[in-house]
Amino acid sequence: MGLTIYPFILLKNKRLKQDKFLINHERIHLRQQLELLIIPFFLIYLIEFTVRFIQYRNWHLAYKNISFEREAYMHEANLDYLSSRPFWKCFKYV
């Protein structure tokens, strides 16, 4: 439904702009990407997805268990999360 490639949030359709939780989820990814200087974020994301896929042998489970996704899903409903989020918080979810 959404994809974040700093500094852009790409959505499957315009109606998704109204989904506050989805937008917050993607903004959490923006912060993660900034903290890791963008390219390292994507390298870590890909490596972690690969490890999780080998671990679970299931694309969806692998995706949901990437540390960046865990953080974003866990906090997407908290619209104030980014205002108090500690630096490199995503590593808590590894």
PyMOL Python script that loads the backbone (N, CA, C, O; Angstrom):
from pymol import cmd

cmd.read_pdbstr("""\
ATOM      1  N   MET A   1       0.817  -1.202   0.000  1.00  0.00           N
ATOM      2  CA  MET A   1       0.000   0.000   0.000  1.00  0.00           C
ATOM      3  C   MET A   1       0.857   1.262   0.000  1.00  0.00           C
ATOM      4  O   MET A   1       0.478   2.277  -0.585  1.00  0.00           O
ATOM      5  N   GLY A   2       2.018   1.194   0.661  1.00  0.00           N
ATOM      6  CA  GLY A   2       2.898   2.341   0.691  1.00  0.00           C
ATOM      7  C   GLY A   2       4.347   1.901   0.619  1.00  0.00           C
ATOM      8  O   GLY A   2       4.698   0.796   1.034  1.00  0.00           O
ATOM      9  N   LEU A   3       5.179   2.773   0.089  1.00  0.00           N
ATOM     10  CA  LEU A   3       6.612   2.528  -0.012  1.00  0.00           C
ATOM     11  C   LEU A   3       7.311   3.849   0.250  1.00  0.00           C
ATOM     12  O   LEU A   3       6.930   4.887  -0.292  1.00  0.00           O
ATOM     13  N   THR A   4       8.325   3.802   1.078  1.00  0.00           N
ATOM     14  CA  THR A   4       9.054   5.010   1.414  1.00  0.00           C
ATOM     15  C   THR A   4      10.481   4.898   0.913  1.00  0.00           C
ATOM     16  O   THR A   4      11.216   3.980   1.275  1.00  0.00           O
ATOM     17  N   ILE A   5      10.856   5.848   0.077  1.00  0.00           N
ATOM     18  CA  ILE A   5      12.230   5.991  -0.392  1.00  0.00           C
ATOM     19  C   ILE A   5      12.567   7.460  -0.180  1.00  0.00           C
ATOM     20  O   ILE A   5      12.103   8.338  -0.907  1.00  0.00           O
ATOM     21  N   TYR A   6      13.388   7.699   0.835  1.00  0.00           N
ATOM     22  CA  TYR A   6      13.650   9.070   1.251  1.00  0.00           C
ATOM     23  C   TYR A   6      13.935   9.963   0.057  1.00  0.00           C
ATOM     24  O   TYR A   6      14.761   9.613  -0.785  1.00  0.00           O
ATOM     25  N   PRO A   7      13.280  11.095  -0.034  1.00  0.00           N
ATOM     26  CA  PRO A   7      12.337  11.742   0.874  1.00  0.00           C
ATOM     27  C   PRO A   7      10.868  11.532   0.490  1.00  0.00           C
ATOM     28  O   PRO A   7      10.002  12.303   0.904  1.00  0.00           O
ATOM     29  N   PHE A   8      10.591  10.506  -0.289  1.00  0.00           N
ATOM     30  CA  PHE A   8       9.243  10.315  -0.827  1.00  0.00           C
ATOM     31  C   PHE A   8       8.488   9.184  -0.137  1.00  0.00           C
ATOM     32  O   PHE A   8       9.068   8.175   0.266  1.00  0.00           O
ATOM     33  N   ILE A   9       7.176   9.382  -0.015  1.00  0.00           N
ATOM     34  CA  ILE A   9       6.260   8.327   0.395  1.00  0.00           C
ATOM     35  C   ILE A   9       5.387   8.055  -0.825  1.00  0.00           C
ATOM     36  O   ILE A   9       4.630   8.921  -1.264  1.00  0.00           O
ATOM     37  N   LEU A  10       5.498   6.854  -1.363  1.00  0.00           N
ATOM     38  CA  LEU A  10       4.728   6.473  -2.543  1.00  0.00           C
ATOM     39  C   LEU A  10       3.547   5.627  -2.094  1.00  0.00           C
ATOM     40  O   LEU A  10       3.710   4.669  -1.338  1.00  0.00           O
ATOM     41  N   LEU A  11       2.351   5.988  -2.568  1.00  0.00           N
ATOM     42  CA  LEU A  11       1.131   5.294  -2.174  1.00  0.00           C
ATOM     43  C   LEU A  11       0.477   4.647  -3.389  1.00  0.00           C
ATOM     44  O   LEU A  11       0.572   5.152  -4.507  1.00  0.00           O
ATOM     45  N   LYS A  12      -0.184   3.525  -3.147  1.00  0.00           N
ATOM     46  CA  LYS A  12      -0.839   2.773  -4.228  1.00  0.00           C
ATOM     47  C   LYS A  12      -1.924   3.612  -4.905  1.00  0.00           C
ATOM     48  O   LYS A  12      -2.105   3.531  -6.120  1.00  0.00           O
ATOM     49  N   ASN A  13      -2.653   4.426  -4.114  1.00  0.00           N
ATOM     50  CA  ASN A  13      -3.645   5.328  -4.693  1.00  0.00           C
ATOM     51  C   ASN A  13      -3.814   6.560  -3.802  1.00  0.00           C
ATOM     52  O   ASN A  13      -3.408   6.552  -2.640  1.00  0.00           O
ATOM     53  N   LYS A  14      -4.409   7.610  -4.350  1.00  0.00           N
ATOM     54  CA  LYS A  14      -4.526   8.894  -3.646  1.00  0.00           C
ATOM     55  C   LYS A  14      -5.355   8.814  -2.372  1.00  0.00           C
ATOM     56  O   LYS A  14      -5.111   9.566  -1.429  1.00  0.00           O
ATOM     57  N   ARG A  15      -6.324   7.919  -2.332  1.00  0.00           N
ATOM     58  CA  ARG A  15      -7.170   7.803  -1.141  1.00  0.00           C
ATOM     59  C   ARG A  15      -6.371   7.435   0.102  1.00  0.00           C
ATOM     60  O   ARG A  15      -6.778   7.754   1.219  1.00  0.00           O
ATOM     61  N   LEU A  16      -5.251   6.774  -0.081  1.00  0.00           N
ATOM     62  CA  LEU A  16      -4.437   6.351   1.057  1.00  0.00           C
ATOM     63  C   LEU A  16      -3.805   7.530   1.807  1.00  0.00           C
ATOM     64  O   LEU A  16      -3.347   7.374   2.939  1.00  0.00           O
ATOM     65  N   LYS A  17      -3.782   8.705   1.174  1.00  0.00           N
ATOM     66  CA  LYS A  17      -3.280   9.909   1.859  1.00  0.00           C
ATOM     67  C   LYS A  17      -4.087  10.197   3.119  1.00  0.00           C
ATOM     68  O   LYS A  17      -3.583  10.823   4.052  1.00  0.00           O
ATOM     69  N   GLN A  18      -5.321   9.748   3.150  1.00  0.00           N
ATOM     70  CA  GLN A  18      -6.211   9.997   4.282  1.00  0.00           C
ATOM     71  C   GLN A  18      -5.996   9.013   5.432  1.00  0.00           C
ATOM     72  O   GLN A  18      -6.520   9.224   6.525  1.00  0.00           O
ATOM     73  N   ASP A  19      -5.245   7.958   5.205  1.00  0.00           N
ATOM     74  CA  ASP A  19      -4.998   6.939   6.226  1.00  0.00           C
ATOM     75  C   ASP A  19      -3.865   7.412   7.143  1.00  0.00           C
ATOM     76  O   ASP A  19      -2.687   7.252   6.823  1.00  0.00           O
ATOM     77  N   LYS A  20      -4.234   7.988   8.271  1.00  0.00           N
ATOM     78  CA  LYS A  20      -3.254   8.581   9.189  1.00  0.00           C
ATOM     79  C   LYS A  20      -2.263   7.554   9.719  1.00  0.00           C
ATOM     80  O   LYS A  20      -1.085   7.860   9.905  1.00  0.00           O
ATOM     81  N   PHE A  21      -2.735   6.346   9.958  1.00  0.00           N
ATOM     82  CA  PHE A  21      -1.849   5.320  10.491  1.00  0.00           C
ATOM     83  C   PHE A  21      -0.826   4.873   9.439  1.00  0.00           C
ATOM     84  O   PHE A  21       0.347   4.676   9.757  1.00  0.00           O
ATOM     85  N   LEU A  22      -1.267   4.716   8.199  1.00  0.00           N
ATOM     86  CA  LEU A  22      -0.345   4.348   7.120  1.00  0.00           C
ATOM     87  C   LEU A  22       0.704   5.445   6.924  1.00  0.00           C
ATOM     88  O   LEU A  22       1.893   5.152   6.797  1.00  0.00           O
ATOM     89  N   ILE A  23       0.274   6.680   6.900  1.00  0.00           N
ATOM     90  CA  ILE A  23       1.206   7.792   6.723  1.00  0.00           C
ATOM     91  C   ILE A  23       2.187   7.853   7.889  1.00  0.00           C
ATOM     92  O   ILE A  23       3.374   8.106   7.681  1.00  0.00           O
ATOM     93  N   ASN A  24       1.713   7.628   9.104  1.00  0.00           N
ATOM     94  CA  ASN A  24       2.604   7.614  10.261  1.00  0.00           C
ATOM     95  C   ASN A  24       3.610   6.462  10.149  1.00  0.00           C
ATOM     96  O   ASN A  24       4.792   6.634  10.448  1.00  0.00           O
ATOM     97  N   HIS A  25       3.142   5.306   9.724  1.00  0.00           N
ATOM     98  CA  HIS A  25       4.012   4.144   9.503  1.00  0.00           C
ATOM     99  C   HIS A  25       5.143   4.513   8.536  1.00  0.00           C
ATOM    100  O   HIS A  25       6.314   4.229   8.792  1.00  0.00           O
ATOM    101  N   GLU A  26       4.774   5.141   7.437  1.00  0.00           N
ATOM    102  CA  GLU A  26       5.765   5.512   6.426  1.00  0.00           C
ATOM    103  C   GLU A  26       6.691   6.624   6.935  1.00  0.00           C
ATOM    104  O   GLU A  26       7.868   6.653   6.577  1.00  0.00           O
ATOM    105  N   ARG A  27       6.184   7.521   7.750  1.00  0.00           N
ATOM    106  CA  ARG A  27       7.041   8.565   8.340  1.00  0.00           C
ATOM    107  C   ARG A  27       8.058   7.968   9.305  1.00  0.00           C
ATOM    108  O   ARG A  27       9.177   8.466   9.419  1.00  0.00           O
ATOM    109  N   ILE A  28       7.675   6.917   9.990  1.00  0.00           N
ATOM    110  CA  ILE A  28       8.630   6.218  10.852  1.00  0.00           C
ATOM    111  C   ILE A  28       9.770   5.670   9.985  1.00  0.00           C
ATOM    112  O   ILE A  28      10.936   5.737  10.375  1.00  0.00           O
ATOM    113  N   HIS A  29       9.433   5.130   8.816  1.00  0.00           N
ATOM    114  CA  HIS A  29      10.477   4.658   7.899  1.00  0.00           C
ATOM    115  C   HIS A  29      11.361   5.807   7.411  1.00  0.00           C
ATOM    116  O   HIS A  29      12.567   5.630   7.242  1.00  0.00           O
ATOM    117  N   LEU A  30      10.779   6.963   7.187  1.00  0.00           N
ATOM    118  CA  LEU A  30      11.593   8.124   6.799  1.00  0.00           C
ATOM    119  C   LEU A  30      12.630   8.428   7.867  1.00  0.00           C
ATOM    120  O   LEU A  30      13.795   8.672   7.553  1.00  0.00           O
ATOM    121  N   ARG A  31      12.212   8.416   9.129  1.00  0.00           N
ATOM    122  CA  ARG A  31      13.137   8.691  10.228  1.00  0.00           C
ATOM    123  C   ARG A  31      14.222   7.621  10.300  1.00  0.00           C
ATOM    124  O   ARG A  31      15.394   7.935  10.506  1.00  0.00           O
ATOM    125  N   GLN A  32      13.833   6.361  10.133  1.00  0.00           N
ATOM    126  CA  GLN A  32      14.811   5.270  10.157  1.00  0.00           C
ATOM    127  C   GLN A  32      15.843   5.454   9.036  1.00  0.00           C
ATOM    128  O   GLN A  32      17.044   5.282   9.245  1.00  0.00           O
ATOM    129  N   GLN A  33      15.352   5.805   7.855  1.00  0.00           N
ATOM    130  CA  GLN A  33      16.248   5.980   6.716  1.00  0.00           C
ATOM    131  C   GLN A  33      17.225   7.126   6.953  1.00  0.00           C
ATOM    132  O   GLN A  33      18.407   7.015   6.628  1.00  0.00           O
ATOM    133  N   LEU A  34      16.735   8.223   7.517  1.00  0.00           N
ATOM    134  CA  LEU A  34      17.612   9.353   7.829  1.00  0.00           C
ATOM    135  C   LEU A  34      18.681   8.969   8.844  1.00  0.00           C
ATOM    136  O   LEU A  34      19.854   9.302   8.672  1.00  0.00           O
ATOM    137  N   GLU A  35      18.286   8.282   9.883  1.00  0.00           N
ATOM    138  CA  GLU A  35      19.227   7.887  10.931  1.00  0.00           C
ATOM    139  C   GLU A  35      20.350   7.008  10.395  1.00  0.00           C
ATOM    140  O   GLU A  35      21.487   7.086  10.862  1.00  0.00           O
ATOM    141  N   LEU A  36      20.030   6.189   9.431  1.00  0.00           N
ATOM    142  CA  LEU A  36      21.022   5.259   8.878  1.00  0.00           C
ATOM    143  C   LEU A  36      21.631   5.765   7.571  1.00  0.00           C
ATOM    144  O   LEU A  36      22.305   5.023   6.857  1.00  0.00           O
ATOM    145  N   LEU A  37      21.386   7.025   7.274  1.00  0.00           N
ATOM    146  CA  LEU A  37      21.970   7.666   6.091  1.00  0.00           C
ATOM    147  C   LEU A  37      21.514   7.020   4.782  1.00  0.00           C
ATOM    148  O   LEU A  37      22.285   6.932   3.826  1.00  0.00           O
ATOM    149  N   ILE A  38      20.297   6.584   4.744  1.00  0.00           N
ATOM    150  CA  ILE A  38      19.527   6.096   3.601  1.00  0.00           C
ATOM    151  C   ILE A  38      20.052   4.789   2.986  1.00  0.00           C
ATOM    152  O   ILE A  38      19.390   3.759   3.119  1.00  0.00           O
ATOM    153  N   ILE A  39      21.185   4.793   2.337  1.00  0.00           N
ATOM    154  CA  ILE A  39      21.650   3.578   1.657  1.00  0.00           C
ATOM    155  C   ILE A  39      21.904   2.438   2.647  1.00  0.00           C
ATOM    156  O   ILE A  39      21.480   1.314   2.376  1.00  0.00           O
ATOM    157  N   PRO A  40      22.577   2.671   3.784  1.00  0.00           N
ATOM    158  CA  PRO A  40      22.725   1.578   4.746  1.00  0.00           C
ATOM    159  C   PRO A  40      21.384   1.021   5.231  1.00  0.00           C
ATOM    160  O   PRO A  40      21.271  -0.174   5.507  1.00  0.00           O
ATOM    161  N   PHE A  41      20.366   1.886   5.336  1.00  0.00           N
ATOM    162  CA  PHE A  41      19.033   1.412   5.719  1.00  0.00           C
ATOM    163  C   PHE A  41      18.575   0.318   4.757  1.00  0.00           C
ATOM    164  O   PHE A  41      18.134  -0.747   5.188  1.00  0.00           O
ATOM    165  N   PHE A  42      18.678   0.580   3.462  1.00  0.00           N
ATOM    166  CA  PHE A  42      18.189  -0.374   2.466  1.00  0.00           C
ATOM    167  C   PHE A  42      19.042  -1.644   2.431  1.00  0.00           C
ATOM    168  O   PHE A  42      18.519  -2.734   2.197  1.00  0.00           O
ATOM    169  N   LEU A  43      20.332  -1.511   2.659  1.00  0.00           N
ATOM    170  CA  LEU A  43      21.195  -2.704   2.715  1.00  0.00           C
ATOM    171  C   LEU A  43      20.829  -3.573   3.910  1.00  0.00           C
ATOM    172  O   LEU A  43      20.693  -4.789   3.778  1.00  0.00           O
ATOM    173  N   ILE A  44      20.669  -2.951   5.080  1.00  0.00           N
ATOM    174  CA  ILE A  44      20.289  -3.694   6.278  1.00  0.00           C
ATOM    175  C   ILE A  44      18.910  -4.319   6.090  1.00  0.00           C
ATOM    176  O   ILE A  44      18.689  -5.472   6.462  1.00  0.00           O
ATOM    177  N   TYR A  45      17.979  -3.552   5.507  1.00  0.00           N
ATOM    178  CA  TYR A  45      16.623  -4.037   5.264  1.00  0.00           C
ATOM    179  C   TYR A  45      16.670  -5.304   4.394  1.00  0.00           C
ATOM    180  O   TYR A  45      16.032  -6.307   4.712  1.00  0.00           O
ATOM    181  N   LEU A  46      17.411  -5.245   3.325  1.00  0.00           N
ATOM    182  CA  LEU A  46      17.501  -6.381   2.401  1.00  0.00           C
ATOM    183  C   LEU A  46      18.162  -7.589   3.061  1.00  0.00           C
ATOM    184  O   LEU A  46      17.687  -8.715   2.914  1.00  0.00           O
ATOM    185  N   ILE A  47      19.242  -7.360   3.777  1.00  0.00           N
ATOM    186  CA  ILE A  47      19.927  -8.459   4.469  1.00  0.00           C
ATOM    187  C   ILE A  47      19.009  -9.082   5.512  1.00  0.00           C
ATOM    188  O   ILE A  47      18.904 -10.304   5.615  1.00  0.00           O
ATOM    189  N   GLU A  48      18.342  -8.218   6.289  1.00  0.00           N
ATOM    190  CA  GLU A  48      17.456  -8.755   7.323  1.00  0.00           C
ATOM    191  C   GLU A  48      16.271  -9.504   6.703  1.00  0.00           C
ATOM    192  O   GLU A  48      15.863 -10.546   7.214  1.00  0.00           O
ATOM    193  N   PHE A  49      15.726  -8.984   5.618  1.00  0.00           N
ATOM    194  CA  PHE A  49      14.638  -9.704   4.952  1.00  0.00           C
ATOM    195  C   PHE A  49      15.114 -11.087   4.492  1.00  0.00           C
ATOM    196  O   PHE A  49      14.404 -12.079   4.662  1.00  0.00           O
ATOM    197  N   THR A  50      16.296 -11.147   3.921  1.00  0.00           N
ATOM    198  CA  THR A  50      16.841 -12.416   3.440  1.00  0.00           C
ATOM    199  C   THR A  50      17.002 -13.413   4.584  1.00  0.00           C
ATOM    200  O   THR A  50      16.618 -14.576   4.464  1.00  0.00           O
ATOM    201  N   VAL A  51      17.570 -12.949   5.687  1.00  0.00           N
ATOM    202  CA  VAL A  51      17.741 -13.824   6.857  1.00  0.00           C
ATOM    203  C   VAL A  51      16.387 -14.292   7.376  1.00  0.00           C
ATOM    204  O   VAL A  51      16.210 -15.474   7.672  1.00  0.00           O
ATOM    205  N   ARG A  52      15.436 -13.376   7.487  1.00  0.00           N
ATOM    206  CA  ARG A  52      14.104 -13.735   7.982  1.00  0.00           C
ATOM    207  C   ARG A  52      13.398 -14.686   7.019  1.00  0.00           C
ATOM    208  O   ARG A  52      12.680 -15.587   7.454  1.00  0.00           O
ATOM    209  N   PHE A  53      13.595 -14.493   5.725  1.00  0.00           N
ATOM    210  CA  PHE A  53      12.957 -15.389   4.751  1.00  0.00           C
ATOM    211  C   PHE A  53      13.515 -16.810   4.886  1.00  0.00           C
ATOM    212  O   PHE A  53      12.767 -17.786   4.834  1.00  0.00           O
ATOM    213  N   ILE A  54      14.810 -16.911   5.057  1.00  0.00           N
ATOM    214  CA  ILE A  54      15.421 -18.226   5.282  1.00  0.00           C
ATOM    215  C   ILE A  54      14.887 -18.825   6.583  1.00  0.00           C
ATOM    216  O   ILE A  54      14.606 -20.021   6.661  1.00  0.00           O
ATOM    217  N   GLN A  55      14.754 -17.982   7.594  1.00  0.00           N
ATOM    218  CA  GLN A  55      14.266 -18.436   8.899  1.00  0.00           C
ATOM    219  C   GLN A  55      12.821 -18.925   8.833  1.00  0.00           C
ATOM    220  O   GLN A  55      12.508 -20.000   9.346  1.00  0.00           O
ATOM    221  N   TYR A  56      11.939 -18.147   8.206  1.00  0.00           N
ATOM    222  CA  TYR A  56      10.505 -18.452   8.216  1.00  0.00           C
ATOM    223  C   TYR A  56       9.998 -19.162   6.965  1.00  0.00           C
ATOM    224  O   TYR A  56       8.926 -19.767   6.989  1.00  0.00           O
ATOM    225  N   ARG A  57      10.757 -19.096   5.874  1.00  0.00           N
ATOM    226  CA  ARG A  57      10.326 -19.679   4.595  1.00  0.00           C
ATOM    227  C   ARG A  57       8.948 -19.166   4.161  1.00  0.00           C
ATOM    228  O   ARG A  57       8.152 -19.884   3.556  1.00  0.00           O
ATOM    229  N   ASN A  58       8.702 -17.891   4.496  1.00  0.00           N
ATOM    230  CA  ASN A  58       7.414 -17.272   4.190  1.00  0.00           C
ATOM    231  C   ASN A  58       7.656 -15.783   3.989  1.00  0.00           C
ATOM    232  O   ASN A  58       8.160 -15.104   4.884  1.00  0.00           O
ATOM    233  N   TRP A  59       7.294 -15.272   2.802  1.00  0.00           N
ATOM    234  CA  TRP A  59       7.548 -13.870   2.463  1.00  0.00           C
ATOM    235  C   TRP A  59       6.892 -12.925   3.467  1.00  0.00           C
ATOM    236  O   TRP A  59       7.540 -12.009   3.973  1.00  0.00           O
ATOM    237  N   HIS A  60       5.614 -13.143   3.755  1.00  0.00           N
ATOM    238  CA  HIS A  60       4.874 -12.242   4.639  1.00  0.00           C
ATOM    239  C   HIS A  60       5.454 -12.239   6.064  1.00  0.00           C
ATOM    240  O   HIS A  60       5.632 -11.175   6.658  1.00  0.00           O
ATOM    241  N   LEU A  61       5.740 -13.406   6.601  1.00  0.00           N
ATOM    242  CA  LEU A  61       6.335 -13.490   7.940  1.00  0.00           C
ATOM    243  C   LEU A  61       7.718 -12.840   7.973  1.00  0.00           C
ATOM    244  O   LEU A  61       8.070 -12.167   8.942  1.00  0.00           O
ATOM    245  N   ALA A  62       8.487 -13.041   6.928  1.00  0.00           N
ATOM    246  CA  ALA A  62       9.817 -12.429   6.855  1.00  0.00           C
ATOM    247  C   ALA A  62       9.696 -10.909   6.873  1.00  0.00           C
ATOM    248  O   ALA A  62      10.401 -10.231   7.620  1.00  0.00           O
ATOM    249  N   TYR A  63       8.796 -10.381   6.044  1.00  0.00           N
ATOM    250  CA  TYR A  63       8.574  -8.936   5.966  1.00  0.00           C
ATOM    251  C   TYR A  63       8.124  -8.371   7.318  1.00  0.00           C
ATOM    252  O   TYR A  63       8.663  -7.362   7.774  1.00  0.00           O
ATOM    253  N   LYS A  64       7.156  -9.003   7.951  1.00  0.00           N
ATOM    254  CA  LYS A  64       6.613  -8.510   9.227  1.00  0.00           C
ATOM    255  C   LYS A  64       7.633  -8.549  10.357  1.00  0.00           C
ATOM    256  O   LYS A  64       7.485  -7.828  11.344  1.00  0.00           O
ATOM    257  N   ASN A  65       8.673  -9.383  10.229  1.00  0.00           N
ATOM    258  CA  ASN A  65       9.656  -9.523  11.294  1.00  0.00           C
ATOM    259  C   ASN A  65      10.950  -8.761  11.055  1.00  0.00           C
ATOM    260  O   ASN A  65      11.895  -8.904  11.830  1.00  0.00           O
ATOM    261  N   ILE A  66      11.012  -7.963  10.014  1.00  0.00           N
ATOM    262  CA  ILE A  66      12.148  -7.066   9.831  1.00  0.00           C
ATOM    263  C   ILE A  66      12.064  -6.023  10.940  1.00  0.00           C
ATOM    264  O   ILE A  66      10.985  -5.493  11.206  1.00  0.00           O
ATOM    265  N   SER A  67      13.180  -5.723  11.585  1.00  0.00           N
ATOM    266  CA  SER A  67      13.169  -4.814  12.738  1.00  0.00           C
ATOM    267  C   SER A  67      12.548  -3.462  12.396  1.00  0.00           C
ATOM    268  O   SER A  67      11.828  -2.896  13.218  1.00  0.00           O
ATOM    269  N   PHE A  68      12.810  -2.938  11.211  1.00  0.00           N
ATOM    270  CA  PHE A  68      12.241  -1.648  10.811  1.00  0.00           C
ATOM    271  C   PHE A  68      10.718  -1.725  10.723  1.00  0.00           C
ATOM    272  O   PHE A  68      10.016  -0.794  11.118  1.00  0.00           O
ATOM    273  N   GLU A  69      10.220  -2.833  10.208  1.00  0.00           N
ATOM    274  CA  GLU A  69       8.771  -3.017  10.100  1.00  0.00           C
ATOM    275  C   GLU A  69       8.134  -3.244  11.468  1.00  0.00           C
ATOM    276  O   GLU A  69       7.043  -2.742  11.739  1.00  0.00           O
ATOM    277  N   ARG A  70       8.806  -3.990  12.320  1.00  0.00           N
ATOM    278  CA  ARG A  70       8.265  -4.203  13.671  1.00  0.00           C
ATOM    279  C   ARG A  70       8.031  -2.877  14.375  1.00  0.00           C
ATOM    280  O   ARG A  70       6.967  -2.636  14.945  1.00  0.00           O
ATOM    281  N   GLU A  71       9.055  -2.015  14.322  1.00  0.00           N
ATOM    282  CA  GLU A  71       8.900  -0.709  14.968  1.00  0.00           C
ATOM    283  C   GLU A  71       7.756   0.076  14.339  1.00  0.00           C
ATOM    284  O   GLU A  71       6.916   0.621  15.054  1.00  0.00           O
ATOM    285  N   ALA A  72       7.712   0.141  13.026  1.00  0.00           N
ATOM    286  CA  ALA A  72       6.695   0.935  12.344  1.00  0.00           C
ATOM    287  C   ALA A  72       5.285   0.406  12.616  1.00  0.00           C
ATOM    288  O   ALA A  72       4.372   1.189  12.878  1.00  0.00           O
ATOM    289  N   TYR A  73       5.103  -0.906  12.556  1.00  0.00           N
ATOM    290  CA  TYR A  73       3.782  -1.471  12.837  1.00  0.00           C
ATOM    291  C   TYR A  73       3.384  -1.285  14.303  1.00  0.00           C
ATOM    292  O   TYR A  73       2.223  -1.007  14.602  1.00  0.00           O
ATOM    293  N   MET A  74       4.337  -1.437  15.203  1.00  0.00           N
ATOM    294  CA  MET A  74       4.026  -1.326  16.621  1.00  0.00           C
ATOM    295  C   MET A  74       3.584   0.091  17.010  1.00  0.00           C
ATOM    296  O   MET A  74       2.798   0.268  17.941  1.00  0.00           O
ATOM    297  N   HIS A  75       4.093   1.090  16.294  1.00  0.00           N
ATOM    298  CA  HIS A  75       3.838   2.477  16.689  1.00  0.00           C
ATOM    299  C   HIS A  75       3.033   3.290  15.681  1.00  0.00           C
ATOM    300  O   HIS A  75       2.860   4.494  15.870  1.00  0.00           O
ATOM    301  N   GLU A  76       2.540   2.668  14.623  1.00  0.00           N
ATOM    302  CA  GLU A  76       1.829   3.433  13.600  1.00  0.00           C
ATOM    303  C   GLU A  76       0.570   4.113  14.118  1.00  0.00           C
ATOM    304  O   GLU A  76       0.178   5.154  13.591  1.00  0.00           O
ATOM    305  N   ALA A  77      -0.068   3.554  15.130  1.00  0.00           N
ATOM    306  CA  ALA A  77      -1.298   4.148  15.665  1.00  0.00           C
ATOM    307  C   ALA A  77      -1.017   5.276  16.655  1.00  0.00           C
ATOM    308  O   ALA A  77      -1.933   6.006  17.035  1.00  0.00           O
ATOM    309  N   ASN A  78       0.223   5.424  17.071  1.00  0.00           N
ATOM    310  CA  ASN A  78       0.610   6.505  17.980  1.00  0.00           C
ATOM    311  C   ASN A  78       1.112   7.667  17.139  1.00  0.00           C
ATOM    312  O   ASN A  78       2.279   7.702  16.747  1.00  0.00           O
ATOM    313  N   LEU A  79       0.233   8.612  16.866  1.00  0.00           N
ATOM    314  CA  LEU A  79       0.568   9.714  15.963  1.00  0.00           C
ATOM    315  C   LEU A  79       1.577  10.684  16.561  1.00  0.00           C
ATOM    316  O   LEU A  79       2.095  11.543  15.848  1.00  0.00           O
ATOM    317  N   ASP A  80       1.868  10.569  17.850  1.00  0.00           N
ATOM    318  CA  ASP A  80       2.875  11.404  18.506  1.00  0.00           C
ATOM    319  C   ASP A  80       4.202  10.676  18.689  1.00  0.00           C
ATOM    320  O   ASP A  80       5.133  11.229  19.276  1.00  0.00           O
ATOM    321  N   TYR A  81       4.301   9.469  18.206  1.00  0.00           N
ATOM    322  CA  TYR A  81       5.475   8.636  18.440  1.00  0.00           C
ATOM    323  C   TYR A  81       6.776   9.307  18.001  1.00  0.00           C
ATOM    324  O   TYR A  81       7.760   9.294  18.741  1.00  0.00           O
ATOM    325  N   LEU A  82       6.787   9.882  16.824  1.00  0.00           N
ATOM    326  CA  LEU A  82       8.031  10.446  16.298  1.00  0.00           C
ATOM    327  C   LEU A  82       8.535  11.638  17.109  1.00  0.00           C
ATOM    328  O   LEU A  82       9.727  11.945  17.082  1.00  0.00           O
ATOM    329  N   SER A  83       7.649  12.304  17.820  1.00  0.00           N
ATOM    330  CA  SER A  83       8.085  13.460  18.609  1.00  0.00           C
ATOM    331  C   SER A  83       8.883  13.056  19.847  1.00  0.00           C
ATOM    332  O   SER A  83       9.603  13.877  20.413  1.00  0.00           O
ATOM    333  N   SER A  84       8.759  11.793  20.272  1.00  0.00           N
ATOM    334  CA  SER A  84       9.488  11.345  21.458  1.00  0.00           C
ATOM    335  C   SER A  84      10.367  10.115  21.187  1.00  0.00           C
ATOM    336  O   SER A  84      10.944   9.548  22.116  1.00  0.00           O
ATOM    337  N   ARG A  85      10.466   9.718  19.954  1.00  0.00           N
ATOM    338  CA  ARG A  85      11.215   8.510  19.592  1.00  0.00           C
ATOM    339  C   ARG A  85      12.713   8.719  19.781  1.00  0.00           C
ATOM    340  O   ARG A  85      13.281   9.677  19.255  1.00  0.00           O
ATOM    341  N   PRO A  86      13.360   7.815  20.539  1.00  0.00           N
ATOM    342  CA  PRO A  86      14.816   7.908  20.702  1.00  0.00           C
ATOM    343  C   PRO A  86      15.551   7.569  19.400  1.00  0.00           C
ATOM    344  O   PRO A  86      15.044   6.829  18.556  1.00  0.00           O
ATOM    345  N   PHE A  87      16.728   8.115  19.264  1.00  0.00           N
ATOM    346  CA  PHE A  87      17.584   7.857  18.109  1.00  0.00           C
ATOM    347  C   PHE A  87      17.891   6.366  18.012  1.00  0.00           C
ATOM    348  O   PHE A  87      18.164   5.728  19.029  1.00  0.00           O
ATOM    349  N   TRP A  88      17.851   5.804  16.813  1.00  0.00           N
ATOM    350  CA  TRP A  88      18.137   4.395  16.518  1.00  0.00           C
ATOM    351  C   TRP A  88      17.262   3.429  17.296  1.00  0.00           C
ATOM    352  O   TRP A  88      17.699   2.328  17.631  1.00  0.00           O
ATOM    353  N   LYS A  89      16.050   3.824  17.584  1.00  0.00           N
ATOM    354  CA  LYS A  89      15.108   2.976  18.310  1.00  0.00           C
ATOM    355  C   LYS A  89      14.837   1.660  17.563  1.00  0.00           C
ATOM    356  O   LYS A  89      14.545   0.643  18.191  1.00  0.00           O
ATOM    357  N   CYS A  90      14.931   1.678  16.251  1.00  0.00           N
ATOM    358  CA  CYS A  90      14.636   0.482  15.451  1.00  0.00           C
ATOM    359  C   CYS A  90      15.502  -0.711  15.847  1.00  0.00           C
ATOM    360  O   CYS A  90      15.088  -1.855  15.661  1.00  0.00           O
ATOM    361  N   PHE A  91      16.685  -0.471  16.383  1.00  0.00           N
ATOM    362  CA  PHE A  91      17.569  -1.582  16.747  1.00  0.00           C
ATOM    363  C   PHE A  91      17.106  -2.310  17.991  1.00  0.00           C
ATOM    364  O   PHE A  91      17.611  -3.387  18.306  1.00  0.00           O
ATOM    365  N   LYS A  92      16.152  -1.733  18.700  1.00  0.00           N
ATOM    366  CA  LYS A  92      15.553  -2.424  19.826  1.00  0.00           C
ATOM    367  C   LYS A  92      14.754  -3.647  19.354  1.00  0.00           C
ATOM    368  O   LYS A  92      14.547  -4.588  20.121  1.00  0.00           O
ATOM    369  N   TYR A  93      14.312  -3.633  18.105  1.00  0.00           N
ATOM    370  CA  TYR A  93      13.421  -4.658  17.568  1.00  0.00           C
ATOM    371  C   TYR A  93      14.146  -5.768  16.828  1.00  0.00           C
ATOM    372  O   TYR A  93      13.499  -6.624  16.224  1.00  0.00           O
ATOM    373  N   VAL A  94      15.463  -5.777  16.860  1.00  0.00           N
ATOM    374  CA  VAL A  94      16.244  -6.811  16.145  1.00  0.00           C
ATOM    375  C   VAL A  94      16.085  -8.139  16.845  1.00  0.00           C
ATOM    376  O   VAL A  94      16.656  -9.139  16.410  1.00  0.00           O
TER     377      VAL A  94
END
""", "prot")
cmd.dss("prot")
cmd.show_as("cartoon", "prot")
cmd.util.cbc("prot")
cmd.orient("prot")
